[in-house]
Amino acid sequence: MLLGNGAGGFAEAATYPSGGAGANAVAAADFNGDGKPDLAVTNSGSDNRVSVLLNNGAGGFLAAAPYPGGGTVTWAIAVADFNDDGKMDLVVANGGSDTVGSCWVTAPEDLRR
């Protein structure tokens, strides 16, 4: 991740473990309702999981929390409020099973602070 330095450039890159193997897509949204952008990452090489990294409020992220991706070879991810409840939801494209899986319709309680 490259944070803007306010002068048209970027600070040195910071890396965070994705919570699995084969990270290949990332989406940002506020998953726990604290007003800070969190990350969701597809991990196609580790039991087809989606990991959520919550924003720590200091320019970084907490440890990844893995969730089932709903198919095989989690490949792409999208974020929106699909059920109109005011909370961000996730949907994942699974290239190995040619399916679309939702990780949850409403973010699980353990993501909320």
CYANA upper distance limits for C-alpha pairs under 8 A (distance plus 0.5 A):
  1 MET  CA     13 ALA  CA      5.88
  1 MET  CA     14 ALA  CA      5.65
  1 MET  CA     15 THR  CA      6.60
  2 LEU  CA     10 PHE  CA      6.34
  2 LEU  CA     11 ALA  CA      6.56
  2 LEU  CA     12 GLU  CA      7.00
  2 LEU  CA     13 ALA  CA      5.33
  2 LEU  CA     14 ALA  CA      7.05
  3 LEU  CA     10 PHE  CA      6.00
  3 LEU  CA     11 ALA  CA      6.06
  3 LEU  CA     12 GLU  CA      8.26
  3 LEU  CA     13 ALA  CA      8.01
  3 LEU  CA     59 GLY  CA      8.28
  4 GLY  CA      8 GLY  CA      7.65
  4 GLY  CA      9 GLY  CA      6.42
  4 GLY  CA     10 PHE  CA      4.88
  4 GLY  CA     11 ALA  CA      6.70
  5 ASN  CA      9 GLY  CA      6.10
  5 ASN  CA     10 PHE  CA      5.42
  5 ASN  CA     11 ALA  CA      6.12
  6 GLY  CA     10 PHE  CA      8.39
 16 TYR  CA     61 PHE  CA      7.97
 16 TYR  CA     63 ALA  CA      8.49
 17 PRO  CA     63 ALA  CA      7.98
 17 PRO  CA     64 ALA  CA      7.58
 18 SER  CA     23 ALA  CA      6.99
 18 SER  CA     41 VAL  CA      7.06
 18 SER  CA     43 ASN  CA      7.92
 18 SER  CA     51 SER  CA      7.08
 18 SER  CA     53 LEU  CA      8.42
 18 SER  CA     64 ALA  CA      6.64
 19 GLY  CA     43 ASN  CA      8.14
 19 GLY  CA     51 SER  CA      6.35
 19 GLY  CA     63 ALA  CA      8.13
 19 GLY  CA     64 ALA  CA      5.50
 19 GLY  CA     65 ALA  CA      7.19
 19 GLY  CA     66 PRO  CA      6.82
 20 GLY  CA     43 ASN  CA      6.01
 20 GLY  CA     45 GLY  CA      7.66
 20 GLY  CA     46 SER  CA      5.79
 20 GLY  CA     49 ARG  CA      7.89
 20 GLY  CA     51 SER  CA      8.16
 20 GLY  CA     66 PRO  CA      8.39
 21 ALA  CA     43 ASN  CA      6.01
 21 ALA  CA     44 SER  CA      7.29
 21 ALA  CA     45 GLY  CA      5.29
 21 ALA  CA     46 SER  CA      5.53
 22 GLY  CA     42 THR  CA      8.32
 22 GLY  CA     43 ASN  CA      5.44
 22 GLY  CA     44 SER  CA      5.60
 22 GLY  CA     45 GLY  CA      4.98
 22 GLY  CA     46 SER  CA      7.42
 23 ALA  CA     41 VAL  CA      6.98
 23 ALA  CA     42 THR  CA      6.00
 23 ALA  CA     43 ASN  CA      4.80
 23 ALA  CA     44 SER  CA      6.91
 23 ALA  CA     45 GLY  CA      8.01
 24 ASN  CA     41 VAL  CA      7.81
 24 ASN  CA     42 THR  CA      6.45
 24 ASN  CA     43 ASN  CA      7.01
 24 ASN  CA     44 SER  CA      7.75
 24 ASN  CA     75 TRP  CA      7.04
 24 ASN  CA     76 ALA  CA      8.08
 25 ALA  CA     41 VAL  CA      6.16
 25 ALA  CA     42 THR  CA      5.87
 25 ALA  CA     43 ASN  CA      8.46
 25 ALA  CA     75 TRP  CA      7.12
 25 ALA  CA     76 ALA  CA      6.08
 25 ALA  CA     77 ILE  CA      6.98
 26 VAL  CA     39 LEU  CA      7.20
 26 VAL  CA     40 ALA  CA      6.07
 26 VAL  CA     41 VAL  CA      4.96
 26 VAL  CA     42 THR  CA      7.07
 26 VAL  CA     76 ALA  CA      8.39
 26 VAL  CA     77 ILE  CA      7.30
 27 ALA  CA     39 LEU  CA      6.22
 27 ALA  CA     40 ALA  CA      5.74
 27 ALA  CA     41 VAL  CA      7.14
 27 ALA  CA     77 ILE  CA      7.09
 27 ALA  CA     78 ALA  CA      7.07
 27 ALA  CA     79 VAL  CA      7.34
 28 ALA  CA     37 PRO  CA      6.36
 28 ALA  CA     38 ASP  CA      5.99
 28 ALA  CA     39 LEU  CA      5.09
 28 ALA  CA     40 ALA  CA      6.84
 28 ALA  CA     79 VAL  CA      8.21
 29 ALA  CA     36 LYS  CA      8.35
 29 ALA  CA     37 PRO  CA      5.35
 29 ALA  CA     38 ASP  CA      5.83
 29 ALA  CA     39 LEU  CA      7.02
 29 ALA  CA     79 VAL  CA      7.57
 29 ALA  CA     88 MET  CA      7.51
 30 ASP  CA     34 ASP  CA      7.47
 30 ASP  CA     35 GLY  CA      6.62
 30 ASP  CA     36 LYS  CA      6.14
 30 ASP  CA     37 PRO  CA      5.07
 30 ASP  CA     38 ASP  CA      5.80
 30 ASP  CA     88 MET  CA      7.41
 31 PHE  CA     37 PRO  CA      8.10
 31 PHE  CA     38 ASP  CA      6.80
 31 PHE  CA     54 LEU  CA      8.28
 31 PHE  CA     87 LYS  CA      7.60
 31 PHE  CA     88 MET  CA      6.24
 31 PHE  CA     89 ASP  CA      8.28
 31 PHE  CA    107 ALA  CA      7.11
 31 PHE  CA    111 LEU  CA      7.32
 31 PHE  CA    112 ARG  CA      7.95
 32 ASN  CA     54 LEU  CA      8.30
 32 ASN  CA    107 ALA  CA      7.86
 32 ASN  CA    111 LEU  CA      5.64
 32 ASN  CA    112 ARG  CA      4.62
 32 ASN  CA    113 ARG  CA      6.90
 33 GLY  CA     87 LYS  CA      8.13
 33 GLY  CA    112 ARG  CA      6.98
 33 GLY  CA    113 ARG  CA      8.09
 34 ASP  CA    112 ARG  CA      8.37
 34 ASP  CA    113 ARG  CA      7.71
 36 LYS  CA     55 ASN  CA      6.75
 36 LYS  CA     57 GLY  CA      7.54
 37 PRO  CA     54 LEU  CA      8.27
 37 PRO  CA     55 ASN  CA      6.78
 38 ASP  CA     52 VAL  CA      7.78
 38 ASP  CA     53 LEU  CA      6.42
 38 ASP  CA     54 LEU  CA      5.25
 38 ASP  CA     55 ASN  CA      5.50
 38 ASP  CA     61 PHE  CA      8.13
 39 LEU  CA     52 VAL  CA      6.12
 39 LEU  CA     53 LEU  CA      5.59
 39 LEU  CA     54 LEU  CA      6.99
 39 LEU  CA     55 ASN  CA      8.13
 40 ALA  CA     50 VAL  CA      7.10
 40 ALA  CA     51 SER  CA      6.05
 40 ALA  CA     52 VAL  CA      4.93
 40 ALA  CA     53 LEU  CA      6.86
 40 ALA  CA     77 ILE  CA      8.49
 41 VAL  CA     50 VAL  CA      6.00
 41 VAL  CA     51 SER  CA      5.68
 41 VAL  CA     52 VAL  CA      6.97
 41 VAL  CA     77 ILE  CA      8.19
 42 THR  CA     48 ASN  CA      8.02
 42 THR  CA     49 ARG  CA      6.76
 42 THR  CA     50 VAL  CA      5.07
 42 THR  CA     51 SER  CA      7.02
 42 THR  CA     69 GLY  CA      8.38
 42 THR  CA     74 THR  CA      6.25
 42 THR  CA     75 TRP  CA      6.80
 42 THR  CA     76 ALA  CA      7.31
 42 THR  CA     77 ILE  CA      7.41
 42 THR  CA     92 VAL  CA      8.41
 43 ASN  CA     47 ASP  CA      8.32
 43 ASN  CA     48 ASN  CA      6.30
 43 ASN  CA     49 ARG  CA      5.83
 43 ASN  CA     50 VAL  CA      6.38
 43 ASN  CA     51 SER  CA      7.81
 43 ASN  CA     73 VAL  CA      8.40
 43 ASN  CA     74 THR  CA      6.84
 43 ASN  CA     75 TRP  CA      8.23
 44 SER  CA     48 ASN  CA      5.22
 44 SER  CA     49 ARG  CA      7.21
 44 SER  CA     72 THR  CA      7.83
 44 SER  CA     73 VAL  CA      4.99
 44 SER  CA     74 THR  CA      5.15
 44 SER  CA     75 TRP  CA      6.79
 45 GLY  CA     73 VAL  CA      7.47
 47 ASP  CA     68 PRO  CA      8.31
 47 ASP  CA     72 THR  CA      8.20
 48 ASN  CA     68 PRO  CA      7.12
 48 ASN  CA     69 GLY  CA      6.11
 48 ASN  CA     70 GLY  CA      8.27
 48 ASN  CA     71 GLY  CA      7.30
 48 ASN  CA     72 THR  CA      6.01
 48 ASN  CA     73 VAL  CA      6.04
 48 ASN  CA     74 THR  CA      5.82
 49 ARG  CA     66 PRO  CA      6.50
 49 ARG  CA     67 TYR  CA      5.95
 49 ARG  CA     68 PRO  CA      5.22
 49 ARG  CA     69 GLY  CA      5.30
 49 ARG  CA     74 THR  CA      7.41
 50 VAL  CA     66 PRO  CA      6.10
 50 VAL  CA     67 TYR  CA      5.72
 50 VAL  CA     68 PRO  CA      6.68
 50 VAL  CA     69 GLY  CA      6.01
 50 VAL  CA     74 THR  CA      8.09
 50 VAL  CA    103 CYS  CA      8.21
 51 SER  CA     64 ALA  CA      6.09
 51 SER  CA     65 ALA  CA      5.69
 51 SER  CA     66 PRO  CA      4.62
 51 SER  CA     67 TYR  CA      6.50
 52 VAL  CA     64 ALA  CA      5.89
 52 VAL  CA     65 ALA  CA      5.72
 52 VAL  CA     66 PRO  CA      6.95
 52 VAL  CA     67 TYR  CA      8.42
 53 LEU  CA     61 PHE  CA      6.28
 53 LEU  CA     62 LEU  CA      6.20
 53 LEU  CA     63 ALA  CA      6.54
 53 LEU  CA     64 ALA  CA      5.08
 53 LEU  CA     65 ALA  CA      7.00
 54 LEU  CA     61 PHE  CA      5.93
 54 LEU  CA     62 LEU  CA      5.90
 54 LEU  CA     63 ALA  CA      8.09
 54 LEU  CA     64 ALA  CA      8.04
 54 LEU  CA    111 LEU  CA      8.32
 55 ASN  CA     59 GLY  CA      7.91
 55 ASN  CA     60 GLY  CA      6.48
 55 ASN  CA     61 PHE  CA      4.91
 55 ASN  CA     62 LEU  CA      6.80
 56 ASN  CA     60 GLY  CA      6.04
 56 ASN  CA     61 PHE  CA      5.42
 56 ASN  CA     62 LEU  CA      6.34
 57 GLY  CA     61 PHE  CA      8.36
 67 TYR  CA    103 CYS  CA      7.31
 68 PRO  CA    103 CYS  CA      6.82
 69 GLY  CA     74 THR  CA      6.75
 69 GLY  CA     92 VAL  CA      6.97
 69 GLY  CA     94 ASN  CA      8.25
 69 GLY  CA    101 GLY  CA      6.78
 69 GLY  CA    102 SER  CA      7.57
 69 GLY  CA    103 CYS  CA      6.19
 70 GLY  CA     92 VAL  CA      8.18
 70 GLY  CA     94 ASN  CA      8.17
 70 GLY  CA    100 VAL  CA      7.96
 70 GLY  CA    101 GLY  CA      5.12
 70 GLY  CA    102 SER  CA      7.04
 70 GLY  CA    103 CYS  CA      7.06
 71 GLY  CA     94 ASN  CA      6.00
 71 GLY  CA     96 GLY  CA      7.93
 71 GLY  CA     97 SER  CA      6.38
 71 GLY  CA     99 THR  CA      7.04
 71 GLY  CA    100 VAL  CA      8.03
 71 GLY  CA    101 GLY  CA      7.02
 72 THR  CA     94 ASN  CA      5.94
 72 THR  CA     95 GLY  CA      7.16
 72 THR  CA     96 GLY  CA      5.32
 72 THR  CA     97 SER  CA      5.78
 73 VAL  CA     94 ASN  CA      5.73
 73 VAL  CA     95 GLY  CA      5.77
 73 VAL  CA     96 GLY  CA      5.29
 73 VAL  CA     97 SER  CA      7.77
 74 THR  CA     92 VAL  CA      6.94
 74 THR  CA     93 ALA  CA      6.48
 74 THR  CA     94 ASN  CA      4.91
 74 THR  CA     95 GLY  CA      6.84
 74 THR  CA     96 GLY  CA      8.13
 75 TRP  CA     92 VAL  CA      7.58
 75 TRP  CA     93 ALA  CA      6.12
 75 TRP  CA     94 ASN  CA      6.09
 75 TRP  CA     95 GLY  CA      6.45
 76 ALA  CA     92 VAL  CA      6.15
 76 ALA  CA     93 ALA  CA      5.55
 76 ALA  CA     94 ASN  CA      7.82
 77 ILE  CA     90 LEU  CA      7.50
 77 ILE  CA     91 VAL  CA      6.30
 77 ILE  CA     92 VAL  CA      5.03
 77 ILE  CA     93 ALA  CA      6.85
 78 ALA  CA     90 LEU  CA      6.42
 78 ALA  CA     91 VAL  CA      5.95
 78 ALA  CA     92 VAL  CA      7.07
 79 VAL  CA     88 MET  CA      6.92
 79 VAL  CA     89 ASP  CA      6.21
 79 VAL  CA     90 LEU  CA      5.37
 79 VAL  CA     91 VAL  CA      7.09
 80 ALA  CA     88 MET  CA      5.85
 80 ALA  CA     89 ASP  CA      6.00
 80 ALA  CA     90 LEU  CA      7.28
 81 ASP  CA     85 ASP  CA      7.35
 81 ASP  CA     86 GLY  CA      6.82
 81 ASP  CA     87 LYS  CA      6.25
 81 ASP  CA     88 MET  CA      5.22
 81 ASP  CA     89 ASP  CA      5.90
 82 PHE  CA     88 MET  CA      8.15
 82 PHE  CA     89 ASP  CA      6.78
 82 PHE  CA    105 VAL  CA      7.97
 83 ASN  CA    105 VAL  CA      7.48
 85 ASP  CA    106 THR  CA      8.34
 87 LYS  CA    106 THR  CA      6.92
 87 LYS  CA    107 ALA  CA      7.54
 88 MET  CA    106 THR  CA      7.69
 88 MET  CA    107 ALA  CA      7.53
 89 ASP  CA    102 SER  CA      8.35
 89 ASP  CA    103 CYS  CA      8.33
 89 ASP  CA    104 TRP  CA      6.97
 89 ASP  CA    105 VAL  CA      6.05
 89 ASP  CA    106 THR  CA      6.53
 89 ASP  CA    107 ALA  CA      6.99
 90 LEU  CA    102 SER  CA      6.30
 90 LEU  CA    103 CYS  CA      6.38
 90 LEU  CA    104 TRP  CA      7.09
 90 LEU  CA    105 VAL  CA      7.84
 91 VAL  CA    100 VAL  CA      7.35
 91 VAL  CA    101 GLY  CA      6.22
 91 VAL  CA    102 SER  CA      4.83
 91 VAL  CA    103 CYS  CA      6.82
 92 VAL  CA    100 VAL  CA      6.13
 92 VAL  CA    101 GLY  CA      5.73
 92 VAL  CA    102 SER  CA      6.58
 92 VAL  CA    103 CYS  CA      7.89
 93 ALA  CA     98 ASP  CA      7.99
 93 ALA  CA     99 THR  CA      6.70
 93 ALA  CA    100 VAL  CA      5.14
 93 ALA  CA    101 GLY  CA      7.04
 94 ASN  CA     98 ASP  CA      6.07
 94 ASN  CA     99 THR  CA      5.73
 94 ASN  CA    100 VAL  CA      6.37
 94 ASN  CA    101 GLY  CA      7.70
 95 GLY  CA     99 THR  CA      7.59
104 TRP  CA    108 PRO  CA      7.83
107 ALA  CA    111 LEU  CA      7.12
107 ALA  CA    112 ARG  CA      8.29
108 PRO  CA    112 ARG  CA      7.90
